[in-house]
Structure formats: structure tokens, C-alpha cells
Amino acid sequence: MTMIRHELKQNKVSLAVWTAAIGALFAVCILIFPEMKEEMDGVSDMFSSMGSFTEAFGMDKISFGTLTGFYAVECGNILGLGGAFFAALAAVSVLAKEEKEHTAEFLLTHPVSRARIVTEKLIAVYLQILILNAAVYILSIGSIAMIGEEIPWKEISLLHAAYLILQLEIAGICFGISAFLRHGSMGIGLGVAAVLYFLNLIANITESAEFLRYVTPFGYAEGADIVSNASLDVKLILLGLCYGAAGVAAAYMKYCRKDIG
């Protein structure tokens, strides 16, 4: 528990900044919806005729004139990308930073196993992700209540659940990468999240690349699909959790045998 508390304390500013930034953007999007609601039907018609661009963002499946449609695209992209970047950054450096900051020797002199170090650092990463998502969820519900709209509990909860699972998967993958790094790299973490995002856009644009949905977690966190079907793609989620678990397993195997200096 000592390392968990230390990691949370060390990253509290980063967590607060990311939570505030994503939460503020969420609130702004929701609060401006009433003013834009009457104009959204025209916007939906315009977007529906933009071919590949429309398909890339799933705007051919929903209406911007409804809160759920607006929320799925605008707010969904904020939490999807923002949450993915935060999860990647939190996980990709958590193991590697001990060598980068030359604190590994001090840490390993304590009577704790390497497996316990990995476990507590992983828990700390996942706790940060849970805190961010809980705060954003509460803020989004409060913002919807403020504008007087009926809260679509099922759709909103499914969307947030999908993005939470997405972040946990990306964190697991980047956590595994972190065990192989000696100096940490924010660029690698951001790159992983960005590549996975664009793979989903490619999968949406062309049927020949639809197999990419089985590679990227954004495939099961597609806001338009979730809202229109009012359900999650369990098969893709299970596959994604397997990818994340593989990353975590790789972290244990590598770090427990790693020559740390």
C-alpha cells in the first residue's frame, strides 16, 4: 500500500489537471447543447452527406439534434481521446521511471518482491483511471441536469463504461511496454493511443479494413454504435481485455527478470 499511496501522491497534480480539463470540456459541450439544439437538424443533414468523413465518425447513424447523439460524438471524442492519452501516459512511465530517476536501487533494497512492486504500481495506475472517469461521469450527469434535459441513464452509462474499459486496456498495453523501457517515453504512450484511434477511423471508412476493429479498443467504444444499439459489443470488449491482460502479464515477466541498474 505504501507504493500505491506514493504513486497517487506523486501524480496528483497530473491527475487533477487531466480530470479538470476533460471535465471542463464535457461541461461546456453539454451546457451549449440547448442553444445548438434547434440548429442541429441542419448540421446532421450536412454531415450525413459528407461520405467517408461521416462514416469515419459514425455520424450517419445518429442525429445531432438529440442529446444522446450529440453526446456520443462530441463528448465521446473528448473522453475517448483524452482518457486514452491519460491512461497511456500514466502507464507507460510508471515502471521505467525508477531507472530514469535512479531510484530503482533504493526501491529494490527494501524487503518487497518485484512482483509486489509491479502489482502496487499497476493498482495505482488503475485507481487514477477510475478516479478520472468517476469524476467526469458525475460532472456530466450534473451538467445534463442543469440544462433541464432528461438524463438518458442507459446510453450515458454504457458510453462511460466503454471508455473506461478502453482506458484500462490501453493502460495494460502501455504498462507492459513500460517494463521494457529504461528511461520512459511519453511519446511512445501517446503514439500507441493515437495509432489505435486512427486505426478505428480507417476501419469505419472502408469495409476492407473492418478487421482493424478487432485490434483497436476504439472499435467497441464507438459512441454512435453504442447509442444506436443501446448495448456494448461484448466480443470486442473481451478481446480487448485479453490484449490488456497480455500487456500486464508481459510486465510481470519482464520486470521480475530485468537487470535493473
FENMOBEL-V742274 format. One record per backbone hydrogen bond with DSSP energy under -0.5 kcal/mol. NH is the residue of the N-H (numbers start at 1). CO is the residue of the C=O. E is the energy in kcal/mol with one decimal. If there is no record, write none. Layout:
nh;co;e
NH;CO;E
NH;CO;E
This chain:
nh;co;e
5;1;-2.5
6;2;-2.3
7;3;-2.7
8;4;-2.4
9;5;-2.5
10;6;-2.6
11;7;-1.9
12;9;-0.8
15;11;-2.7
16;12;-2.3
17;13;-2.6
18;14;-2.5
19;15;-2.4
20;16;-2.5
21;17;-2.6
22;18;-2.6
23;19;-2.6
24;20;-2.5
25;21;-2.1
26;22;-2.2
27;23;-2.5
28;24;-2.5
29;25;-2.4
30;26;-2.4
31;27;-2.8
32;28;-1.7
33;30;-1.0
36;32;-1.4
37;33;-1.6
39;36;-0.8
40;36;-1.0
40;37;-0.8
43;39;-1.4
44;40;-2.9
45;41;-1.9
46;42;-2.1
47;43;-2.7
48;44;-2.2
49;45;-0.6
49;46;-1.0
50;47;-1.7
53;50;-1.5
55;51;-1.9
56;52;-2.5
57;53;-1.3
58;55;-0.8
59;54;-2.1
60;54;-0.6
61;58;-1.4
66;63;-1.3
70;66;-2.6
71;67;-2.9
72;68;-2.5
73;69;-1.6
74;70;-2.2
75;70;-0.7
76;71;-1.9
77;73;-1.7
78;74;-1.3
79;75;-2.4
80;76;-2.8
81;77;-2.3
82;77;-0.5
82;78;-2.1
83;79;-1.8
84;80;-1.5
85;81;-2.6
86;82;-2.3
87;83;-2.6
88;84;-2.4
89;85;-2.5
90;86;-2.6
91;87;-1.7
92;88;-2.6
93;89;-0.7
94;91;-0.6
97;93;-2.2
98;95;-1.0
99;96;-1.0
100;96;-1.9
101;97;-2.8
102;99;-0.8
103;98;-2.6
104;98;-1.5
107;103;-2.3
108;104;-2.7
109;105;-0.8
109;106;-0.6
110;107;-1.2
112;110;-2.7
117;113;-1.8
118;114;-2.5
119;115;-2.4
120;116;-2.7
121;117;-2.1
122;118;-2.3
123;119;-2.4
124;120;-2.0
125;121;-2.0
126;122;-2.4
127;123;-2.5
128;124;-1.9
129;125;-1.8
130;126;-2.4
131;127;-2.6
132;128;-2.4
133;129;-2.3
134;130;-2.5
135;131;-2.3
136;132;-2.3
137;133;-2.4
138;134;-2.3
139;135;-2.3
140;136;-2.6
141;137;-2.3
142;138;-2.3
143;139;-2.2
144;140;-2.2
145;141;-2.1
146;142;-1.8
147;143;-1.4
148;145;-1.0
149;144;-1.5
152;150;-0.6
153;151;-1.9
156;152;-2.6
157;153;-2.6
158;154;-2.5
159;155;-2.4
160;156;-2.4
161;157;-2.3
162;158;-2.4
163;159;-2.1
164;160;-2.0
165;161;-2.3
166;162;-2.4
167;163;-2.2
168;164;-2.2
169;165;-2.4
170;166;-2.5
171;167;-2.5
172;168;-2.1
173;169;-2.3
174;170;-2.7
175;171;-2.3
176;172;-1.8
177;173;-1.8
178;174;-2.2
179;175;-1.1
180;176;-0.5
180;177;-1.5
181;177;-0.6
181;178;-1.0
189;185;-1.4
190;186;-2.7
191;187;-2.4
192;188;-2.5
193;189;-2.0
194;190;-2.6
195;191;-2.7
196;192;-2.2
197;193;-1.8
198;194;-2.4
199;195;-2.1
200;196;-1.2
201;197;-1.4
202;198;-2.2
203;199;-2.2
204;200;-1.8
205;201;-1.5
206;202;-1.9
209;206;-1.2
210;207;-1.7
212;209;-2.0
213;210;-1.8
214;211;-1.9
215;212;-1.9
216;212;-2.0
219;216;-1.5
220;217;-1.0
221;217;-0.7
223;221;-0.8
226;222;-2.2
227;223;-2.5
228;224;-2.3
229;225;-2.2
230;226;-1.8
231;226;-0.7
234;232;-1.2
237;233;-2.0
238;234;-2.7
239;235;-2.0
240;236;-2.5
241;237;-2.6
242;238;-1.6
243;239;-1.8
244;240;-2.3
245;241;-2.6
246;242;-2.3
247;243;-1.9
248;244;-2.1
249;245;-2.7
250;246;-2.2
251;247;-1.7
252;248;-2.0
253;249;-2.4
254;250;-2.6
255;251;-2.6
256;252;-1.9
257;254;-0.9
258;254;-0.9
260;258;-1.1
261;259;-0.6
